[in-house]
Amino acid sequence: QVQLVESGGGSVQAGDSLRLSCVASGGAFGGYVIGWYRQAPGKEREFVSAINWSADHTYYEDSVKGRFTISKNNAKNTVYLQMNSLKFEDTAVYYCAADAPPVGRTDSPYAYDYWGQGTQVTVSS
């Protein structure tokens, strides 16, 4: 059974940086897409970024392009989300998700098969 564990969230000031980590276990992840989603209170879960495990293709939601960077360490089965220049509107619970092959739409939460428990990111202005 695939398990995803996020860490790295916290409370920061606007303009600060955080790095989230997602450790994946319980499977071989070739062909998977690993995504980051976030959900703010009262809002729907929204796509943030994703990476193709085998091909290193990366995807970003428009509002985080140029500020967030997704990367991975295959040896550690870990995907990172480096978040720079954080804004108040980035405040949310951030979730790691895995889409097993055949993968679906990268930016649709319904494509993902496994989810972590989430980590809170709070940005104060």
C-alpha positions in Angstrom: 0.0 0.0 0.0 1.4 3.4 -1.1 1.8 5.8 1.8 2.7 9.5 1.6 3.9 11.5 4.5 4.3 15.3 4.2 6.4 17.5 6.5 7.9 21.0 6.5 4.9 23.2 7.0 4.9 26.0 9.5 4.0 29.6 10.2 6.1 32.3 8.4 5.9 35.9 7.4 5.1 37.1 3.9 8.2 36.9 1.7 9.7 34.0 3.6 10.4 30.5 2.3 9.5 27.0 3.3 10.4 23.6 1.8 7.8 20.9 2.0 8.8 17.2 1.8 6.7 14.2 0.7 8.2 10.8 1.5 6.6 8.0 -0.5 6.7 4.3 0.5 5.1 1.1 -0.3 5.6 0.9 -4.0 7.8 1.3 -7.0 7.1 4.8 -8.4 8.2 4.6 -12.0 5.5 6.1 -14.2 3.8 7.8 -11.3 3.0 11.5 -11.1 3.5 13.1 -7.7 1.5 16.2 -7.1 1.1 18.9 -4.5 -2.3 20.3 -3.8 -3.6 22.8 -1.2 -6.8 23.6 0.4 -7.6 26.8 2.3 -10.6 27.0 4.7 -13.9 27.2 2.8 -12.2 26.6 -0.5 -11.9 23.6 -2.8 -8.7 21.7 -3.0 -6.5 23.2 -5.8 -3.6 22.0 -7.8 -0.2 23.5 -7.0 2.5 21.5 -8.8 3.4 18.1 -10.0 6.4 16.0 -11.2 6.6 13.0 -13.3 8.7 10.4 -11.4 10.4 8.9 -14.4 10.7 11.8 -16.9 11.2 14.7 -14.5 8.5 16.8 -16.3 7.2 19.5 -14.0 3.9 21.3 -13.8 2.8 24.4 -12.0 -0.3 26.4 -11.3 0.0 29.9 -12.7 0.0 31.7 -9.3 3.0 29.8 -8.1 5.2 29.9 -11.2 8.5 31.5 -10.6 8.0 31.2 -6.8 7.7 27.5 -6.2 9.9 24.7 -7.4 9.2 21.0 -7.3 12.0 18.4 -7.3 12.6 14.9 -6.2 15.3 12.6 -4.8 14.7 9.1 -6.2 17.1 7.5 -3.8 15.1 8.9 -0.9 11.7 8.4 -2.5 11.1 12.0 -1.6 9.5 14.9 -3.5 10.1 18.5 -2.4 8.2 21.7 -2.9 10.4 24.7 -2.4 8.2 27.7 -1.8 9.8 31.2 -2.0 8.3 34.7 -1.7 5.4 33.3 0.2 2.2 35.3 0.2 -0.8 35.5 2.6 -2.9 33.7 -0.1 -0.6 30.7 0.0 -2.0 29.9 3.4 -3.5 26.4 3.3 -3.1 22.8 4.1 -0.7 21.3 1.6 -1.2 17.7 0.5 1.0 15.3 -1.4 -0.7 13.0 -3.8 0.3 10.1 -6.1 -1.2 9.2 -9.4 -0.4 5.6 -10.5 -0.1 4.7 -14.1 -1.9 5.1 -16.4 -1.9 8.7 -15.1 -4.7 11.1 -15.6 -5.0 14.9 -15.8 -2.1 16.3 -13.7 -4.2 19.2 -12.4 -7.3 17.2 -11.4 -7.5 15.8 -7.9 -9.7 13.0 -9.1 -6.8 11.5 -11.1 -4.8 10.9 -7.9 -5.0 7.5 -6.2 -3.2 8.2 -2.9 -3.0 11.2 -0.6 -1.0 12.2 2.4 -2.5 13.7 5.6 -1.4 17.2 4.8 0.8 19.8 6.4 -0.3 23.3 7.4 1.3 26.4 5.9 0.4 29.7 7.4 1.7 33.0 6.0 1.1 36.2 7.9 1.2 39.5 6.1 
